[in-house]
Amino acid sequence: MFASKLLLCSALLMLNGAVLSQKFISLPDIKTPDTTSEQPLNVNTTASTSTSTTSTTTAKPITTSSTSTIPPTTSTEPPKTTTTPAPVPTTTHAPQPFPAPSVGTWNASCIMLQMAAQLNFTYEDKNGNLTHGLYNIPSNATVEDKECDRQTTQNVHLIWGPETSKQSLLMYFDKKNDTTVLSSIQIHLTLLAEDFPDAKENQTLQLIHRSDGEFKTPEKMSYHCTRVQKMNLTETIDAKQLIGWISVSQVQVEAFRATNATGFSTVHDCDSSETSDVVPIAVGIALAALILVVLISYLCARRRSTSRGYMSF
C-alpha cells in the first residue's frame, strides 16, 4: 500500500517536471531593452493555464514615438534688387538776351550826336562757317576827328578799343536845299577774342551803309527819333549783298551847327509829317463853310416868314 502510493507520487512528479520543461522550452526569447532609446520598452506577457495545461504568451509590438517639431526657417531679409541710380538732373539755362546798347553823346563842334547803336552782322568762325554776331557801339567812344570846314559835307569820326586794334565809326552828313541828311556810315570792326571767341583769328570787317535819306531835317534844326531804325550794311559802298544792319535808337543829331552853339537846336521829330498843317486847315475851312451855309439858310427862312406877315423873333 505504501509502495503503491510512493510510485504514484513519483509518477506525478515526473509528469509535472515534463510539463514544466515543456513550458520553459516554449517561452520566446526576451530581448533586453535598448537603453539608448528615448521611450521605455513595454512588454506585457499573459499566461493562462487551462485544464489541458497549455500556456499562451502575447507580446505587444514595441512602439517608439519620437516627435520633433522644427519651425521652418524664415528669412526676414528683403530680396536683393539691383537698382540703377537715377540720373542727376541737369539744369539747362536759357541763353541770356544780348544787352541793349547804351546811349552815348558826342560833340564834334559842327556835329552833335546822341544815340544808342547795335550792329548785327555775319562773320566767319574757326570752322569756316558763317555765323551771326551782335555788337554794341560803346557809349564811351571818343571823337577822333571831324570835318567842319566844308559847307556841303561834314563828318564825325568815333574810335574805341585797345591801342593795338582800334575800332571806328565814321558818319557823313550832306546839306542840300536848306536841309541836312545822313550820307553814309562806315564801320571798321576787328573781331577780338574776348568779344567773339569762336571767330576766325585776325578777322576784320568793313561795314558800310549808304543812306537813303535818313536823319533828314531842315537846316538849323536837330533830328530827333526815339524808336529803333534799322539800316542795311554791305561790304562796299556800291555792294548790293547785305551782310548785316545797324540798329539805332534814341537818336538826336545836328550837323552844320553854328560854332558858338552850346546844345541842340529846335527838335524836328522823325514821326512828324511835313503836311501836318493841311489837316487842321482843311477842317477849319469845312467848319467855316458849314457855318456859312447854316447862316444863309436861316436868313432866307426869316425873310420868307416876314414877307408872309408872321412875327419873327
C-alpha positions in Angstrom: 0.0 0.0 0.0 2.7 2.4 1.0 4.7 1.3 -2.1 1.9 2.0 -4.5 1.4 5.4 -3.1 5.1 6.1 -3.5 5.1 5.0 -7.1 2.0 7.3 -7.8 3.8 10.3 -6.3 6.9 9.6 -8.3 4.9 9.4 -11.5 3.1 12.7 -10.8 6.4 14.4 -10.0 7.9 13.2 -13.3 4.8 14.3 -15.2 4.9 17.7 -13.6 8.6 18.0 -14.4 7.9 17.1 -18.0 5.2 19.8 -18.2 7.5 22.4 -16.7 10.3 21.6 -19.0 7.9 21.8 -21.9 6.7 25.2 -20.6 10.2 26.6 -20.4 11.0 25.3 -23.8 8.0 27.1 -25.4 8.8 30.5 -23.9 10.1 33.1 -26.5 13.4 34.9 -26.1 13.0 38.2 -24.4 15.4 40.9 -25.7 17.0 43.3 -23.4 15.6 46.8 -23.9 17.8 49.3 -25.6 19.0 51.8 -23.0 19.7 54.4 -25.7 16.0 54.7 -26.7 14.1 57.7 -25.5 11.0 55.6 -24.9 10.9 52.6 -22.4 10.2 49.2 -23.7 6.7 47.9 -22.6 6.3 44.1 -22.6 3.1 42.5 -21.4 3.1 38.8 -21.0 -0.1 37.0 -20.2 0.0 33.3 -19.3 -3.2 31.3 -18.9 -3.3 27.7 -17.9 -6.2 25.7 -18.9 -7.2 22.3 -17.7 -5.3 20.9 -20.6 -2.1 22.5 -19.2 -1.4 24.9 -22.2 0.2 28.3 -21.8 0.0 31.3 -24.3 2.2 34.3 -24.2 1.2 37.5 -26.1 3.8 40.3 -26.6 2.8 43.8 -27.7 4.8 45.3 -30.5 7.4 47.8 -29.5 6.2 51.3 -30.3 8.8 54.1 -30.5 7.2 57.5 -30.8 9.6 60.4 -31.4 8.1 63.7 -32.5 10.5 66.6 -33.3 8.9 69.9 -34.4 11.3 72.2 -36.1 9.9 75.5 -37.2 10.6 76.5 -40.8 13.4 78.9 -41.2 12.1 82.2 -42.4 14.4 84.8 -43.8 13.4 88.4 -43.0 15.9 90.0 -45.3 14.3 91.8 -48.3 15.2 90.4 -51.7 18.2 92.0 -53.1 17.4 94.1 -56.2 19.8 95.9 -58.4 18.6 99.5 -58.7 20.1 101.7 -61.4 20.8 105.1 -59.8 18.5 107.8 -61.2 20.3 110.3 -63.5 21.2 113.5 -61.9 19.0 116.2 -63.3 20.9 118.9 -65.2 19.7 122.4 -65.4 19.9 124.0 -68.8 19.9 127.7 -68.5 18.2 129.6 -71.3 20.6 131.8 -73.2 20.5 135.3 -71.9 19.4 138.1 -74.2 22.0 140.3 -75.6 22.2 143.5 -73.6 20.7 146.7 -75.1 23.2 149.3 -76.2 23.8 152.4 -74.0 23.2 155.9 -75.2 26.3 158.0 -75.9 26.7 161.7 -76.6 29.4 163.1 -78.8 30.1 166.8 -79.5 32.4 167.5 -82.5 31.7 171.2 -82.7 30.0 171.3 -86.1 28.2 168.0 -85.4 26.5 167.0 -82.2 25.4 163.3 -82.0 23.4 161.3 -79.4 22.3 157.7 -80.0 22.4 154.1 -79.0 23.7 151.7 -81.8 23.9 148.0 -82.2 25.5 146.0 -85.0 24.1 142.7 -86.3 26.4 141.2 -88.9 27.8 138.0 -90.4 31.3 136.7 -89.8 33.4 133.6 -90.3 34.0 131.2 -87.4 37.0 129.0 -86.8 35.4 126.1 -88.8 34.9 128.3 -91.8 31.2 128.6 -91.3 29.2 131.9 -91.5 27.5 132.9 -88.3 25.7 136.0 -86.9 27.2 138.3 -84.3 25.9 141.2 -82.2 28.0 144.1 -81.1 27.1 147.4 -79.3 28.8 150.6 -80.1 30.2 151.6 -76.7 28.9 154.8 -75.2 32.4 155.8 -74.1 33.8 156.0 -77.6 35.7 159.2 -78.2 35.8 161.7 -81.1 38.9 161.1 -83.0 38.5 163.6 -85.8 35.9 165.8 -87.5 35.5 167.7 -90.8 33.8 171.0 -90.3 35.3 173.3 -92.9 33.2 172.2 -95.9 29.8 173.8 -96.4 28.2 170.9 -98.1 29.8 167.8 -96.4 30.7 167.2 -92.8 31.7 164.1 -90.8 32.4 162.9 -87.4 34.9 160.0 -86.5 34.4 157.9 -83.4 37.0 155.4 -82.1 37.2 152.9 -79.2 39.0 149.7 -78.2 42.7 148.8 -77.4 45.6 150.7 -78.9 46.7 147.7 -80.9 43.3 147.2 -82.7 41.2 150.4 -82.7 37.6 150.1 -83.8 35.9 153.1 -85.5 32.6 154.6 -86.8 32.5 157.4 -89.4 29.3 159.3 -90.2 28.9 161.7 -93.1 26.2 164.4 -93.5 25.3 166.4 -96.6 23.5 169.7 -96.9 21.1 170.1 -99.8 18.4 172.7 -100.4 18.5 174.0 -96.8 18.1 170.5 -95.4 20.7 168.2 -93.8 20.6 164.4 -94.3 22.8 161.4 -93.4 25.0 160.5 -96.3 26.8 157.2 -95.2 28.1 155.3 -92.2 31.4 153.4 -92.3 32.4 151.0 -89.6 35.8 149.3 -89.1 35.5 146.4 -86.7 38.2 143.9 -85.6 36.7 140.7 -84.1 38.6 140.4 -80.8 38.8 137.1 -78.9 37.1 138.4 -75.8 34.1 139.5 -77.8 34.0 136.7 -80.4 35.8 133.6 -79.1 34.6 131.5 -82.0 35.7 133.9 -84.7 38.5 133.2 -87.1 41.7 134.8 -86.0 42.7 138.2 -87.4 39.3 138.9 -88.9 38.4 142.5 -89.6 35.1 143.6 -91.1 34.3 146.7 -93.1 30.6 147.5 -92.7 29.2 150.3 -94.9 25.7 151.9 -95.0 24.7 154.1 -98.0 21.9 156.4 -96.8 18.5 156.6 -98.4 17.7 159.9 -96.7 17.8 159.0 -93.0 18.1 161.8 -90.4 16.7 164.3 -92.8 15.8 167.6 -91.2 15.6 171.3 -92.0 18.7 173.4 -91.6 19.3 174.8 -88.1 17.1 172.1 -86.6 18.1 168.9 -84.8 16.8 165.5 -86.0 15.2 163.5 -83.2 13.8 159.9 -83.1 13.3 157.6 -80.2 12.2 154.5 -82.0 14.5 151.9 -83.4 15.7 152.4 -87.0 17.4 149.6 -89.0 19.9 150.5 -91.7 21.4 147.9 -94.0 25.1 147.2 -94.1 27.3 146.0 -97.0 31.0 145.4 -97.6 31.5 148.3 -100.0 29.6 151.5 -100.8 28.2 150.0 -104.1 27.6 146.4 -103.0 24.1 145.0 -103.0 24.7 141.9 -100.9 23.8 142.6 -97.3 26.0 141.3 -94.5 24.1 142.8 -91.6 22.5 146.0 -90.4 22.9 148.7 -87.7 20.1 149.5 -85.4 19.9 153.0 -83.8 17.6 154.4 -81.2 17.3 157.5 -79.0 18.8 159.5 -81.9 19.3 163.2 -81.8 21.7 164.7 -84.2 22.5 168.1 -85.7 25.0 168.8 -88.4 26.3 172.1 -89.8 25.9 173.7 -86.4 27.0 177.3 -85.6 30.4 177.4 -84.0 29.1 179.2 -80.9 26.2 176.7 -80.3 26.0 175.1 -76.9 23.3 172.5 -77.4 20.8 171.0 -79.8 18.6 173.4 -81.8 14.9 173.1 -82.2 13.8 169.5 -82.5 12.4 168.0 -85.7 10.9 164.7 -84.8 11.1 161.7 -87.1 7.4 160.9 -86.8 6.2 164.4 -87.6 4.6 164.9 -91.0 5.6 167.6 -93.3 1.9 168.1 -94.3 0.6 168.0 -90.7 -0.8 171.6 -91.1 -3.0 170.6 -94.0 -5.4 168.6 -91.9 -6.3 171.3 -89.4 -6.6 173.9 -92.2 -8.9 171.6 -94.2 -11.1 171.0 -91.1 -11.2 174.8 -90.4 -12.3 175.5 -93.9 -15.0 172.9 -93.8 -16.4 174.2 -90.5 -16.4 177.8 -91.8 -18.3 176.7 -94.9 -20.8 174.8 -92.8 -21.4 177.8 -90.6 -21.9 180.0 -93.7 -24.4 177.6 -95.1 -26.4 177.5 -91.9 -26.4 181.3 -91.6 -27.6 181.8 -95.2 -30.3 179.2 -94.7 -31.5 181.0 -91.5 -31.6 184.4 -93.2 -33.5 183.0 -96.1 -36.1 181.4 -93.9 -36.5 184.6 -91.8 -37.1 186.7 -94.9 -39.7 184.3 -96.2 -41.6 184.4 -92.9 -41.5 188.2 -92.8 -42.9 188.5 -96.3 -45.9 186.4 -95.3 -46.8 188.6 -92.3 -45.7 186.4 -89.5 -44.0 187.8 -86.5 -40.4 186.9 -86.2 -38.3 186.9 -83.1 
